[in-house]
């Protein structure tokens, strides 16, 4: 490119920039109005949205180290007997069962149904005065839909693999309810696992006692006696220890009214400002392009 061409191109660029600046001054009222409108709308949304609070409880899965050590040491003697009796030899089985339970659809659906949360979750579609849904019969929400919303938008379960700690969080519009639900979910899981362990151990005891009646081998009888003793101990612990599956390290407490996680008002307002600037710039460029096309 020659020197004259470069000068011509630079001059053309300056001319276009001058025209764009002149057009911006001409349309400044519209441009400012767009930015103010978008920022104002975002501000209104940020302050009109209902705050959502997060309540967390920190829990630690309990492992039956003594019981599992005893069972593992006897595994060579048991053979298939332990499996037939329904006795778990894995030390992580209780932990895995507890975490799976707290995340399960069945457990969540039962919690929603027993607490009557269907109306609370879909309260925008509920008419409290008439006690009816403000929807057609085909659109009335179901427990399955409530469970899905609860699982995706309300409850969060996170596990720290390094420390073994589990955090159960509830994000909800009412801070007190958020804390109450988090604590109650843990209590319900502990109760569910306790009941399951008691039933399982009672079935195992019944099987082992039946085996004792037909077993004559001294070594095998001793192994069965130890297993029966272990199952009796499990029943006793399950009946007396409330924190059977999860030990509560830090109970959930209601957050302060100004300690919400959503909406993030500063982020929303800034996004509205950026959207306004983008729209104003688009208007400016489109108007300039149309005028150049009309002039040519």
C-alpha positions as a Markdown table, in Angstrom:
| # | Residue | x | y | z |
|---|---|---|---|---|
| 1 | Unk | 0.0 | 0.0 | 0.0 |
| 2 | Unk | 1.4 | 3.4 | -1.0 |
| 3 | Unk | 1.7 | 6.4 | 1.3 |
| 4 | Unk | -1.1 | 8.2 | -0.5 |
| 5 | Unk | -3.4 | 5.1 | 0.0 |
| 6 | Unk | -2.5 | 4.9 | 3.6 |
| 7 | Unk | -3.4 | 8.6 | 4.1 |
| 8 | Unk | -6.6 | 8.1 | 2.2 |
| 9 | Unk | -7.6 | 5.1 | 4.3 |
| 10 | Unk | -6.8 | 7.0 | 7.6 |
| 11 | Unk | -8.8 | 9.9 | 6.4 |
| 12 | Unk | -11.7 | 7.7 | 5.6 |
| 13 | Unk | -11.5 | 6.1 | 9.0 |
| 14 | Unk | -11.5 | 9.4 | 10.7 |
| 15 | Unk | -14.4 | 10.6 | 8.6 |
| 16 | Unk | -16.5 | 7.5 | 9.6 |
| 17 | Unk | -15.6 | 8.0 | 13.2 |
| 18 | Unk | -16.6 | 11.6 | 13.0 |
| 19 | Unk | -20.0 | 10.7 | 11.4 |
| 20 | Unk | -20.5 | 8.1 | 14.1 |
| 21 | Unk | -19.8 | 10.6 | 16.9 |
| 22 | Unk | -22.1 | 13.1 | 15.3 |
| 23 | Unk | -24.9 | 10.5 | 15.0 |
| 24 | Unk | -24.3 | 9.5 | 18.7 |
| 25 | Unk | -24.7 | 13.2 | 19.7 |
| 26 | Unk | -27.9 | 13.4 | 17.6 |
| 27 | Unk | -29.3 | 10.2 | 19.1 |
| 28 | Unk | -28.0 | 10.7 | 22.6 |
| 29 | Unk | -31.4 | 11.0 | 24.2 |
| 30 | Unk | -32.4 | 7.6 | 22.7 |
| 31 | Unk | -29.1 | 6.0 | 23.6 |
| 32 | Unk | -29.2 | 7.3 | 27.2 |
| 33 | Unk | -32.9 | 6.2 | 27.5 |
| 34 | Unk | -32.0 | 2.7 | 26.4 |
| 35 | Unk | -29.2 | 2.3 | 28.9 |
| 36 | Unk | -31.3 | 3.8 | 31.7 |
| 37 | Unk | -34.3 | 1.6 | 30.8 |
| 38 | Unk | -32.2 | -1.6 | 30.8 |
| 39 | Unk | -30.4 | -0.8 | 34.0 |
| 40 | Unk | -33.6 | 0.3 | 35.6 |
| 41 | Unk | -35.4 | -2.9 | 34.6 |
| 42 | Unk | -32.5 | -5.0 | 35.9 |
| 43 | Unk | -32.5 | -3.1 | 39.2 |
| 44 | Unk | -36.3 | -3.6 | 39.5 |
| 45 | Unk | -36.0 | -7.3 | 38.9 |
| 46 | Unk | -33.1 | -7.6 | 41.4 |
| 47 | Unk | -35.1 | -5.9 | 44.2 |
| 48 | Unk | -38.5 | -7.5 | 43.4 |
| 49 | Unk | -37.3 | -11.1 | 43.2 |
| 50 | Unk | -37.9 | -13.0 | 46.4 |
| 51 | Unk | -34.6 | -13.8 | 48.1 |
| 52 | Unk | -33.5 | -17.4 | 48.3 |
| 53 | Unk | -31.5 | -18.5 | 51.4 |
| 54 | Unk | -29.1 | -21.4 | 51.9 |
| 55 | Unk | -29.0 | -23.4 | 55.1 |
| 56 | Unk | -26.3 | -26.1 | 55.4 |
| 57 | Unk | -25.7 | -28.9 | 57.8 |
| 58 | Unk | -22.3 | -30.7 | 57.9 |
| 59 | Unk | -22.4 | -34.4 | 58.7 |
| 60 | Unk | -20.0 | -37.2 | 58.9 |
| 61 | Unk | -20.9 | -40.8 | 57.7 |
| 62 | Unk | -20.5 | -43.2 | 60.6 |
| 63 | Unk | -18.5 | -46.4 | 60.0 |
| 64 | Unk | -18.9 | -49.5 | 62.3 |
| 65 | Unk | -15.2 | -50.1 | 62.5 |
| 66 | Unk | -15.3 | -52.6 | 65.3 |
| 67 | Unk | -18.1 | -54.7 | 63.8 |
| 68 | Unk | -16.6 | -54.6 | 60.3 |
| 69 | Unk | -13.2 | -55.6 | 61.6 |
| 70 | Unk | -14.7 | -58.6 | 63.3 |
| 71 | Unk | -16.6 | -59.6 | 60.2 |
| 72 | Unk | -13.6 | -59.2 | 58.0 |
| 73 | Unk | -11.5 | -61.4 | 60.3 |
| 74 | Unk | -14.1 | -64.2 | 60.1 |
| 75 | Unk | -14.6 | -64.0 | 56.3 |
| 76 | Unk | -12.4 | -67.1 | 55.7 |
| 77 | Unk | -14.5 | -69.1 | 58.1 |
| 78 | Unk | -17.9 | -68.0 | 56.8 |
| 79 | Unk | -17.6 | -68.8 | 53.1 |
| 80 | Unk | -21.0 | -68.4 | 51.6 |
| 81 | Unk | -22.8 | -68.5 | 55.0 |
| 82 | Unk | -22.4 | -64.7 | 55.6 |
| 83 | Unk | -23.8 | -63.9 | 52.2 |
| 84 | Unk | -26.7 | -66.2 | 52.7 |
| 85 | Unk | -27.4 | -64.6 | 56.1 |
| 86 | Unk | -27.4 | -61.2 | 54.5 |
| 87 | Unk | -24.4 | -60.0 | 56.4 |
| 88 | Unk | -22.3 | -57.2 | 54.7 |
| 89 | Unk | -18.6 | -57.6 | 54.9 |
| 90 | Unk | -17.7 | -54.2 | 53.4 |
| 91 | Unk | -16.9 | -51.4 | 55.8 |
| 92 | Unk | -18.2 | -48.7 | 53.5 |
| 93 | Unk | -21.6 | -50.3 | 53.0 |
| 94 | Unk | -23.3 | -48.2 | 55.7 |
| 95 | Unk | -21.8 | -45.0 | 54.4 |
| 96 | Unk | -22.7 | -45.7 | 50.8 |
| 97 | Unk | -26.2 | -46.7 | 51.8 |
| 98 | Unk | -26.8 | -43.6 | 53.8 |
| 99 | Unk | -25.6 | -41.2 | 51.1 |
| 100 | Unk | -27.6 | -43.1 | 48.5 |
| 101 | Unk | -30.7 | -42.9 | 50.7 |
| 102 | Unk | -30.5 | -39.1 | 51.2 |
| 103 | Unk | -30.2 | -38.6 | 47.4 |
| 104 | Unk | -32.8 | -41.2 | 46.4 |
| 105 | Unk | -36.1 | -40.3 | 44.7 |
| 106 | Unk | -38.2 | -42.5 | 47.0 |
| 107 | Unk | -36.8 | -40.8 | 50.1 |
| 108 | Unk | -37.3 | -37.3 | 48.7 |
| 109 | Unk | -40.8 | -38.1 | 47.5 |
| 110 | Unk | -41.8 | -39.4 | 50.9 |
| 111 | Unk | -40.4 | -36.3 | 52.6 |
| 112 | Unk | -42.4 | -34.0 | 50.3 |
| 113 | Unk | -45.6 | -36.0 | 50.7 |
| 114 | Unk | -45.4 | -36.2 | 54.5 |
| 115 | Unk | -44.5 | -32.6 | 54.9 |
| 116 | Unk | -47.1 | -31.4 | 52.5 |
| 117 | Unk | -44.6 | -29.5 | 50.4 |
| 118 | Unk | -46.3 | -29.9 | 47.0 |
| 119 | Unk | -48.3 | -26.7 | 47.5 |
| 120 | Unk | -45.2 | -24.9 | 49.0 |
| 121 | Unk | -43.0 | -25.8 | 46.0 |
| 122 | Unk | -45.6 | -24.8 | 43.5 |
| 123 | Unk | -47.3 | -22.0 | 45.6 |
| 124 | Unk | -47.5 | -19.6 | 42.6 |
| 125 | Unk | -50.0 | -22.0 | 41.0 |
| 126 | Unk | -52.1 | -22.5 | 44.2 |
| 127 | Unk | -55.1 | -20.5 | 45.3 |
| 128 | Unk | -55.1 | -20.4 | 49.1 |
| 129 | Unk | -58.5 | -18.9 | 49.4 |
| 130 | Unk | -60.3 | -21.6 | 47.4 |
| 131 | Unk | -57.8 | -24.3 | 48.3 |
| 132 | Unk | -57.4 | -25.3 | 44.6 |
| 133 | Unk | -54.9 | -25.2 | 41.9 |
| 134 | Unk | -55.1 | -22.3 | 39.5 |
| 135 | Unk | -54.4 | -24.7 | 36.7 |
| 136 | Unk | -56.3 | -27.1 | 34.4 |
| 137 | Unk | -56.6 | -30.7 | 35.6 |
| 138 | Unk | -53.9 | -31.8 | 33.1 |
| 139 | Unk | -51.4 | -29.2 | 34.4 |
| 140 | Unk | -51.7 | -29.9 | 38.2 |
| 141 | Unk | -48.2 | -30.6 | 39.5 |
| 142 | Unk | -47.4 | -34.1 | 40.7 |
| 143 | Unk | -45.1 | -35.5 | 43.4 |
| 144 | Unk | -42.8 | -36.6 | 40.7 |
| 145 | Unk | -42.4 | -33.1 | 39.4 |
| 146 | Unk | -42.0 | -31.8 | 43.0 |
| 147 | Unk | -39.3 | -34.3 | 43.6 |
| 148 | Unk | -37.5 | -33.2 | 40.5 |
| 149 | Unk | -37.6 | -29.5 | 41.5 |
| 150 | Unk | -36.5 | -30.4 | 45.0 |
| 151 | Unk | -33.6 | -32.4 | 43.8 |
| 152 | Unk | -32.4 | -29.9 | 41.1 |
| 153 | Unk | -33.2 | -26.6 | 42.7 |
| 154 | Unk | -33.7 | -26.9 | 46.4 |
| 155 | Unk | -31.5 | -29.7 | 47.9 |
| 156 | Unk | -27.8 | -30.1 | 47.3 |
| 157 | Unk | -25.6 | -32.9 | 48.7 |
| 158 | Unk | -21.9 | -32.6 | 48.4 |
| 159 | Unk | -19.2 | -34.9 | 49.6 |
| 160 | Unk | -15.6 | -34.0 | 50.4 |
| 161 | Unk | -13.6 | -37.1 | 49.3 |
| 162 | Unk | -10.5 | -35.9 | 51.3 |
| 163 | Unk | -12.2 | -35.3 | 54.7 |
| 164 | Unk | -15.2 | -37.6 | 54.3 |
| 165 | Unk | -17.5 | -34.8 | 55.3 |
| 166 | Unk | -20.9 | -34.5 | 53.7 |
| 167 | Unk | -22.7 | -31.1 | 53.3 |
| 168 | Unk | -26.4 | -31.1 | 52.9 |
| 169 | Unk | -27.8 | -27.7 | 51.8 |
| 170 | Unk | -31.3 | -26.4 | 51.3 |
| 171 | Unk | -31.9 | -23.3 | 49.2 |
| 172 | Unk | -35.4 | -21.9 | 49.9 |
| 173 | Unk | -37.3 | -18.7 | 50.2 |
| 174 | Unk | -37.8 | -19.0 | 54.0 |
| 175 | Unk | -34.6 | -19.2 | 56.0 |
| 176 | Unk | -36.1 | -21.0 | 59.0 |
| 177 | Unk | -37.8 | -23.6 | 56.8 |
| 178 | Unk | -34.5 | -24.1 | 54.9 |
| 179 | Unk | -32.7 | -24.9 | 58.2 |
| 180 | Unk | -35.5 | -27.1 | 59.5 |
| 181 | Unk | -35.7 | -29.2 | 56.3 |
| 182 | Unk | -31.9 | -29.7 | 56.2 |
| 183 | Unk | -31.9 | -30.9 | 59.8 |
| 184 | Unk | -35.0 | -33.0 | 59.4 |
| 185 | Unk | -33.6 | -34.8 | 56.3 |
| 186 | Unk | -30.6 | -35.9 | 58.3 |
| 187 | Unk | -32.7 | -37.1 | 61.2 |
| 188 | Unk | -35.0 | -39.0 | 58.8 |
| 189 | Unk | -32.0 | -40.7 | 57.0 |
| 190 | Unk | -30.6 | -41.8 | 60.4 |
| 191 | Unk | -34.0 | -43.1 | 61.4 |
| 192 | Unk | -34.5 | -44.9 | 58.0 |
| 193 | Unk | -31.0 | -46.6 | 58.2 |
| 194 | Unk | -31.5 | -47.6 | 61.9 |
| 195 | Unk | -34.8 | -49.3 | 61.0 |
| 196 | Unk | -33.3 | -51.0 | 58.0 |
| 197 | Unk | -30.3 | -52.2 | 60.1 |
| 198 | Unk | -32.6 | -53.6 | 62.8 |
| 199 | Unk | -34.7 | -55.5 | 60.3 |
| 200 | Unk | -31.7 | -56.8 | 58.5 |
| 201 | Unk | -30.0 | -57.9 | 61.7 |
| 202 | Unk | -33.1 | -59.6 | 63.0 |
| 203 | Unk | -33.4 | -61.6 | 59.8 |
| 204 | Unk | -29.7 | -62.5 | 60.0 |
| 205 | Unk | -30.2 | -63.6 | 63.6 |
| 206 | Unk | -33.2 | -65.8 | 62.7 |
| 207 | Unk | -31.1 | -67.4 | 60.0 |
| 208 | Unk | -28.1 | -68.0 | 62.2 |
| 209 | Unk | -30.2 | -69.5 | 65.0 |
| 210 | Unk | -31.7 | -71.9 | 62.5 |
| 211 | Unk | -28.2 | -72.8 | 61.3 |
| 212 | Unk | -27.1 | -73.5 | 64.9 |
| 213 | Unk | -29.8 | -76.1 | 65.2 |
| 214 | Unk | -28.3 | -78.2 | 62.3 |
| 215 | Unk | -24.6 | -77.4 | 62.6 |
| 216 | Unk | -22.3 | -79.8 | 64.6 |
| 217 | Unk | -18.9 | -78.5 | 63.6 |
| 218 | Unk | -17.3 | -76.7 | 66.6 |
| 219 | Unk | -15.4 | -74.1 | 64.5 |
| 220 | Unk | -18.5 | -73.2 | 62.5 |
| 221 | Unk | -20.7 | -73.0 | 65.6 |
| 222 | Unk | -18.2 | -70.6 | 67.2 |
| 223 | Unk | -18.2 | -68.5 | 64.1 |
| 224 | Unk | -22.0 | -68.5 | 64.1 |
| 225 | Unk | -22.1 | -67.5 | 67.7 |
| 226 | Unk | -19.7 | -64.6 | 67.0 |
| 227 | Unk | -21.9 | -63.5 | 64.1 |
| 228 | Unk | -25.0 | -63.7 | 66.2 |
| 229 | Unk | -23.3 | -61.6 | 68.9 |
| 230 | Unk | -22.3 | -59.1 | 66.3 |
| 231 | Unk | -25.8 | -58.8 | 65.0 |
| 232 | Unk | -27.2 | -58.4 | 68.5 |
| 233 | Unk | -24.7 | -55.6 | 69.1 |
| 234 | Unk | -25.8 | -53.9 | 65.9 |
| 235 | Unk | -29.5 | -54.0 | 67.0 |
| 236 | Unk | -28.5 | -52.6 | 70.4 |
| 237 | Unk | -26.5 | -49.7 | 68.8 |
| 238 | Unk | -29.2 | -49.0 | 66.3 |
| 239 | Unk | -31.8 | -48.8 | 69.0 |
| 240 | Unk | -29.8 | -46.5 | 71.3 |
| 241 | Unk | -27.8 | -44.2 | 68.9 |
| 242 | Unk | -29.8 | -41.6 | 67.0 |
| 243 | Unk | -26.9 | -40.5 | 64.8 |
| 244 | Unk | -26.5 | -44.0 | 63.5 |
| 245 | Unk | -25.6 | -43.3 | 59.8 |
| 246 | Unk | -24.6 | -39.6 | 60.0 |
| 247 | Unk | -23.0 | -37.8 | 62.9 |
| 248 | Unk | -24.0 | -34.2 | 62.9 |
| 249 | Unk | -20.9 | -32.0 | 63.0 |
| 250 | Unk | -22.6 | -28.7 | 62.4 |
| 251 | Unk | -26.4 | -28.3 | 62.5 |
| 252 | Unk | -28.1 | -26.1 | 60.0 |
| 253 | Unk | -29.1 | -22.7 | 61.3 |
| 254 | Unk | -31.4 | -20.1 | 59.7 |
| 255 | Unk | -29.3 | -17.5 | 57.8 |
| 256 | Unk | -30.0 | -13.8 | 58.4 |
| 257 | Unk | -32.5 | -12.0 | 56.3 |
| 258 | Unk | -29.9 | -10.1 | 54.3 |
| 259 | Unk | -27.7 | -13.2 | 53.9 |
| 260 | Unk | -29.3 | -14.6 | 50.7 |
| 261 | Unk | -27.7 | -16.4 | 47.8 |
| 262 | Unk | -30.1 | -15.2 | 45.2 |
| 263 | Unk | -30.7 | -12.9 | 43.5 |
| 264 | Unk | -27.2 | -11.5 | 43.1 |
| 265 | Unk | -28.3 | -7.9 | 42.8 |
| 266 | Unk | -25.0 | -6.3 | 41.8 |
| 267 | Unk | -24.5 | -8.9 | 39.1 |
| 268 | Unk | -28.0 | -8.4 | 37.8 |
| 269 | Unk | -27.7 | -4.6 | 37.7 |
| 270 | Unk | -24.3 | -4.7 | 36.0 |
| 271 | Unk | -25.8 | -7.2 | 33.4 |
| 272 | Unk | -28.6 | -4.8 | 32.8 |
| 273 | Unk | -26.1 | -1.9 | 32.2 |
| 274 | Unk | -24.1 | -4.0 | 29.8 |
| 275 | Unk | -27.3 | -5.1 | 27.9 |
| 276 | Unk | -28.3 | -1.4 | 27.7 |
| 277 | Unk | -24.9 | -0.4 | 26.3 |
| 278 | Unk | -25.0 | -3.3 | 23.8 |
| 279 | Unk | -28.5 | -2.3 | 22.6 |
| 280 | Unk | -27.5 | 1.4 | 22.4 |
| 281 | Unk | -24.4 | 0.5 | 20.3 |
| 282 | Unk | -26.5 | -1.7 | 18.1 |
| 283 | Unk | -29.0 | 1.1 | 17.5 |
| 284 | Unk | -26.2 | 3.5 | 16.7 |
| 285 | Unk | -24.5 | 1.2 | 14.2 |
| 286 | Unk | -27.7 | 0.1 | 12.5 |
| 287 | Unk | -28.9 | 3.8 | 12.1 |
| 288 | Unk | -25.5 | 4.8 | 10.7 |
| 289 | Unk | -25.5 | 2.0 | 8.2 |
| 290 | Unk | -29.0 | 2.8 | 7.0 |
| 291 | Unk | -28.2 | 6.5 | 6.6 |
| 292 | Unk | -25.1 | 5.6 | 4.6 |
| 293 | Unk | -27.1 | 3.3 | 2.4 |
| 294 | Unk | -29.7 | 5.9 | 1.8 |
| 295 | Unk | -27.1 | 8.5 | 1.0 |
| 296 | Unk | -25.4 | 6.4 | -1.6 |
